Amino acid sequence: MHSLYEIETTIKRSSRAKGLSWGVSEEAGKAVRVLEQSEFQGLESFKRLVNLGLTKLNKLLDVDQSDTSNLCPIHFGIFFLDQSHNKDLHRTHNFKNINEPLLILPFLSKSAKNNLLYFNFKSSDLNFNISPGDIFFIDQNVVPKNLSDFSLTISTKRKNFYTQSSWDYLYKLSLETFVEETEEKKISGAGAGLTDND
């Protein structure tokens, strides 16, 4: 078994050998390392991408660019890592096609943590959410090699995964821990009392 450092270095060097800049190659190495550390097939996914021809894939330079087919996941990920803090991008974006979408996950995850963002990825074959705390999959064992007609929504707002009635019930229950304030209770030690003993 190869170390994560060996994997990162090999990916970085092979990216450079295939025509990517050193900076982009370094990001590719880090992304594959994260995937392998998380027990995803990042190295296999990257090998398939290399076989497609890294310099033949389209770079995402602007979310509103006219051609969003045959997108490179490395450049796609770097774009959102660099730009997703921009509030003008906090909306839904539609794209035509991306190769090896598994490779975008480390970039979006890092961006979510750095900028406290939420990403919602939707296509007919794969849906996932990325929050500042974690990655959630419908089926984490099946990530298609290619996706068409997908959207990515960026938001600073966290979704509630609970009902208002659950909140009301638990909040009401939490109020039972409060002690009604009286002079007698202050003297007996409930609350902060009359003396400061910190």
HELIX and SHEET records of a PDB file:
HELIX    1   1 LEU A    4  ALA A   17  1                                  14    
HELIX    2   2 TRP A   22  GLN A   37  1                                  16    
HELIX    3   3 GLY A   42  LEU A   52  1                                  11    
HELIX    4   4 LEU A   54  LYS A   56  5                                   3    
HELIX    5   5 PRO A   73  GLN A   83  1                                  11    
HELIX    6   6 LYS A   87  LEU A   89  5                                   3    
HELIX    7   7 PRO A  101  ILE A  104  5                                   4    
HELIX    8   8 LEU A  105  ASN A  115  1                                  11    
HELIX    9   9 GLN A  164  SER A  174  1                                  11    
HELIX   10  10 LEU A  175  THR A  177  5                                   3    
HELIX   11  11 GLU A  183  SER A  188  1                                   6    
SHEET    1   A 5 THR A  92  ASN A  99  0                                        
SHEET    2   A 5 ASN A 146  SER A 155 -1                                        
SHEET    3   A 5 TYR A 118  LYS A 122 -1                                        
SHEET    4   A 5 ASN A 127  ILE A 130 -1                                        
SHEET    5   A 5 ILE A 135  PHE A 137 -1                                        
END                                                                             
